Amino acid sequence: MNITSKVFARCLALAGACCAAAVFAQSFPEKPVRVIVPFAPGGSVDALMRFLGPSFQESTGQQLLVENRPGGGSFIGMGACAKAPPDGYTMCSTTADSLTFSRFLYSNIPFDVESDFTGVTNLATTSGVLFTSGQSPLNSLKDVIAQEKARPGSINIATWGAGTAPDLYARFINRELGLNLVQIPYKGAGPALTATLGGEVQVSYFGIGAVLPQIRAGKLRALVATSQQRSKFLPEVPSLAEFGIDPGFTSYFGLYAPAKTPAAAIERLNAVIVRALRSPAAEKFLAAQTLEIVGNSATEFTRFMQTDREAAGRLIRGLGIKPTDAPN
């Protein structure tokens, strides 16, 4: 075969592949698509995936079936997703904790964070907030810094376990600002919130959605948003980045498929989900959940995850946190 024939053959092969991908994209999906949510029903991830279901069915003619697989700190559900057939008919959705922080915090995760999943899209981002009681004399992070400089160790912060977000932010703020916020451990978010509302501890950390109603009602006071930019839901509250201590990672809700899922299937799923996210109804729904829409391409999401994971690794290693056994 001469060079001209070889080039012609390659062009035919490429054209055939493109044609096959186009046919696949038009016919896919041909049956319901399952999305595994590694949390119990009723949470933000679960609510978002169920909200997207009708739009998904309108675009594809197929159902988006939510399967809740809670337990093991999200690892049971995500493990099931990693082991599912990579045919485009299984996806999974989770928070950043599952695939950004987990590899640095746990030593025996039942899947490989980087190689067992393919990103479909970053659905949305959110922010955390450091807050105090509405009756507290602390009005801002500047007040916290001033009091701690004058009386080191005089401010307590509620946390609920090593490696949880409150623990990481407490350690990070202490290190970067030279403070000595004293951690008071509680058995979960509920008791920590009750302790903060009652003034038992001075400061706590939550996702913004969990405490925004109390902040707006004056029962709690936001001190700083733990995000790279100010949250649009609390635009008057400065971000950590404004104090020169941006941790470099983001709280986000991602949508994934098992590794080796065909690129054409990922492209089709991405297009359908992103279209649904950019509807006025979705914008209203996500705003009610204090989520900010992203809806990027699979390629953009993959780059984002890598950068975010590197930032999380730098933080956790820099704080001297050693991996422990994963929850089961």
C-alpha positions in Angstrom: 0.0 0.0 0.0 1.5 3.3 -1.0 1.5 6.5 1.1 -1.6 7.9 -0.7 -3.5 4.7 -0.1 -2.5 4.7 3.6 -3.7 8.3 4.1 -6.9 7.5 2.3 -7.5 4.5 4.5 -6.9 6.5 7.7 -9.3 9.2 6.5 -11.9 6.6 5.9 -11.3 5.1 9.3 -11.6 8.5 11.0 -14.7 9.3 9.1 -16.2 6.0 10.1 -15.4 6.6 13.7 -16.9 10.1 13.6 -20.0 8.7 11.9 -20.4 6.0 14.5 -20.0 8.5 17.3 -22.6 10.7 15.8 -25.1 7.8 15.5 -24.3 6.7 19.1 -25.0 10.3 20.4 -28.3 10.4 18.5 -29.5 7.1 19.9 -28.1 7.2 23.4 -29.5 6.6 25.9 -31.8 3.8 24.9 -32.9 2.9 28.4 -33.1 4.6 31.8 -29.8 6.0 33.2 -29.0 5.3 36.9 -27.3 7.9 39.0 -25.9 6.7 42.4 -26.1 9.2 45.2 -23.9 8.0 48.1 -26.1 9.7 50.7 -29.6 9.2 52.2 -32.6 10.7 50.5 -33.3 14.3 51.3 -29.9 15.9 51.1 -28.7 18.5 48.7 -27.1 16.1 46.2 -30.2 13.9 46.2 -32.5 16.8 45.8 -30.5 18.2 42.8 -30.4 14.9 40.9 -34.1 14.4 41.4 -34.8 17.9 40.2 -32.8 17.2 37.0 -34.8 14.0 36.3 -37.8 15.5 34.4 -35.5 17.7 32.2 -33.3 14.6 31.5 -36.3 12.6 30.4 -37.7 15.4 28.3 -34.3 15.6 26.4 -33.6 11.9 26.1 -37.0 10.1 26.4 -35.4 8.1 29.2 -35.7 8.3 33.0 -32.9 9.4 35.3 -33.2 7.0 38.2 -31.7 8.1 41.5 -30.3 5.2 43.6 -29.4 6.2 47.2 -26.5 4.1 48.5 -25.5 5.8 51.8 -22.9 4.6 54.3 -19.2 4.5 54.8 -18.7 8.3 54.4 -20.0 8.1 50.8 -17.5 5.3 49.9 -20.2 2.6 49.6 -22.0 4.4 46.9 -19.0 5.7 45.1 -17.4 2.2 45.2 -20.5 0.8 43.5 -20.3 3.5 40.8 -16.6 2.7 40.2 -17.4 -1.0 39.7 -20.5 -0.4 37.5 -20.3 -1.3 33.7 -18.7 1.7 31.9 -21.5 1.8 29.3 -23.0 5.3 30.0 -25.9 3.9 31.9 -24.5 4.6 35.4 -23.4 7.9 36.8 -22.8 9.1 40.4 -23.0 12.5 42.1 -21.3 13.5 45.3 -19.6 16.4 47.1 -16.0 17.4 46.9 -15.2 15.4 50.1 -15.5 12.0 48.3 -12.9 12.5 45.6 -10.9 15.6 46.6 -10.0 15.1 50.2 -10.5 11.4 50.7 -7.3 10.1 49.3 -5.3 12.3 51.7 -7.4 11.5 54.8 -8.0 7.8 54.4 -5.7 4.9 53.7 -8.1 2.1 52.6 -10.6 3.7 50.2 -12.3 1.0 48.1 -11.6 2.7 44.8 -9.0 4.8 43.1 -9.9 8.5 43.3 -8.1 9.4 40.1 -8.4 6.4 37.8 -11.8 4.9 38.6 -14.0 7.8 37.5 -14.6 10.0 34.5 -15.9 13.5 35.2 -19.2 14.4 33.4 -19.6 18.0 34.7 -19.2 20.2 37.8 -22.8 20.8 38.6 -22.5 23.6 41.1 -20.4 25.2 43.8 -21.2 26.4 47.3 -19.4 28.1 50.1 -18.8 27.5 53.8 -19.1 30.2 56.4 -17.4 30.8 59.8 -20.1 32.1 62.1 -20.9 33.0 65.7 -24.0 33.6 67.8 -26.1 36.6 67.0 -25.5 37.7 70.6 -21.7 37.4 70.4 -19.5 40.5 70.6 -17.6 39.2 67.6 -18.7 41.0 64.5 -16.1 39.9 62.0 -13.0 37.8 61.5 -11.0 41.0 62.3 -12.6 40.9 65.8 -11.6 37.2 66.1 -8.0 38.1 65.2 -7.9 41.0 67.6 -9.2 39.0 70.5 -6.9 36.1 69.8 -3.9 38.3 69.6 -4.8 39.9 72.9 -5.8 36.7 74.6 -4.5 33.6 72.8 -6.8 30.6 73.2 -9.8 32.6 74.4 -12.0 31.6 71.4 -13.3 28.1 71.0 -14.5 26.6 67.7 -16.9 23.7 67.4 -15.8 20.8 65.2 -16.9 17.2 64.8 -13.9 15.0 64.1 -10.4 15.1 62.6 -10.4 15.7 58.9 -13.9 17.2 58.8 -14.3 20.6 57.2 -14.5 22.5 60.5 -11.3 20.8 61.7 -9.4 21.6 58.5 -10.5 25.2 58.5 -9.7 25.7 62.2 -6.2 24.3 61.7 -5.7 26.3 58.5 -6.8 29.6 60.0 -4.7 29.0 63.1 -1.6 28.4 61.0 -2.1 31.1 58.5 -3.1 33.9 60.9 -1.1 32.8 63.9 -4.1 32.2 66.1 -5.0 29.6 68.7 -8.6 28.8 68.1 -9.3 25.9 70.5 -11.3 23.0 69.0 -14.2 21.6 71.0 -15.3 18.3 69.4 -19.0 17.4 69.1 -20.8 14.3 67.9 -22.0 15.8 64.7 -23.1 19.0 63.1 -26.4 19.3 65.1 -24.9 19.5 68.5 -22.2 21.8 67.2 -24.8 24.2 65.9 -26.8 24.1 69.2 -23.6 24.8 71.1 -22.9 27.8 68.9 -26.4 29.2 69.1 -26.3 28.9 72.9 -22.9 30.6 73.2 -21.3 27.4 74.6 -18.6 27.9 71.9 -17.8 31.2 70.2 -17.3 30.1 66.6 -18.3 27.3 64.2 -18.2 26.4 60.5 -21.0 25.1 58.3 -21.9 25.0 54.7 -23.7 28.3 54.0 -27.0 26.7 53.1 -27.3 25.0 56.5 -27.2 28.3 58.5 -28.3 31.0 56.0 -31.9 31.2 57.5 -30.5 31.7 61.0 -28.0 34.3 59.8 -30.7 36.3 58.0 -32.9 36.0 61.1 -30.1 37.4 63.3 -29.7 34.2 65.4 -26.3 33.7 63.9 -23.7 36.2 62.6 -21.4 35.4 59.6 -17.8 36.2 60.2 -16.1 35.1 56.9 -16.9 33.0 53.9 -14.5 30.2 53.4 -14.4 30.6 49.6 -12.1 32.1 47.1 -14.7 34.8 46.4 -17.6 36.3 48.3 -20.7 34.2 48.2 -23.6 35.8 46.2 -25.9 34.7 49.0 -23.9 36.7 51.6 -22.2 39.4 49.5 -21.6 41.7 52.5 -19.4 39.0 54.1 -15.7 39.0 53.1 -14.0 35.8 51.9 -10.8 34.2 53.4 -9.0 35.2 50.2 -9.5 38.9 51.2 -7.4 38.1 54.3 -4.7 36.7 52.1 -5.3 33.1 53.1 -7.1 31.4 50.2 -6.9 27.6 50.7 -7.2 27.1 47.0 -9.9 24.5 46.8 -13.7 24.7 46.3 -16.8 23.1 47.7 -18.5 21.6 44.7 -21.1 19.0 43.6 -19.7 16.8 40.8 -21.3 14.3 38.4 -19.2 11.3 37.4 -19.3 8.1 35.4 -17.1 4.9 35.7 -13.8 5.1 34.1 -13.6 4.0 30.4 -17.2 5.1 29.8 -17.3 5.9 26.0 -16.4 9.6 25.2 -19.6 9.9 23.1 -21.7 8.8 26.1 -19.9 11.4 28.3 -20.4 14.1 25.7 -24.1 13.3 25.4 -24.7 13.1 29.2 -22.8 16.4 29.6 -24.9 18.2 27.0 -28.2 17.0 28.5 -27.3 17.9 32.1 -25.7 21.2 31.3 -28.7 22.2 29.2 -30.9 21.4 32.2 -28.7 23.3 34.6 -28.9 26.5 32.5 -32.7 26.7 32.6 -34.4 29.4 34.6 -36.1 26.8 36.7 -32.8 25.2 37.6 -31.3 28.6 38.5 -34.2 29.3 40.8 -33.9 25.8 42.4 -30.2 26.0 42.9 -30.4 29.4 44.4 -32.9 28.1 47.0 -30.2 25.4 47.8 -27.6 28.2 48.0 -25.7 26.6 45.1 -24.1 28.5 42.2 -24.4 26.8 38.8 -21.3 25.8 36.9 -22.2 23.2 34.2 -18.8 23.0 32.5 -17.4 20.6 29.9 -16.1 17.2 30.9 -12.6 18.3 29.9 -12.8 21.5 32.0 -14.1 19.5 34.9 -11.2 17.1 34.8 -8.7 20.0 34.8 -10.6 21.6 37.7 -10.6 18.4 39.8 -6.9 17.9 39.3 -6.1 21.5 40.5 -8.6 21.3 43.4 -7.2 17.9 44.5 -3.6 19.2 44.5 -4.7 22.2 46.7 -6.4 19.9 49.1 -3.3 17.6 49.3 -1.0 20.6 50.0 -3.3 21.8 52.8 -3.7 18.4 54.5 0.0 17.4 54.2 1.0 20.9 55.4 -1.2 20.5 58.5 0.5 17.2 59.3 -2.7 15.2 59.1 -2.0 11.5 58.6 -4.4 9.1 56.8 -6.6 6.9 58.9 -8.9 4.0 58.2 -11.9 4.9 56.0 -15.3 4.7 57.6 -17.3 1.6 56.9 
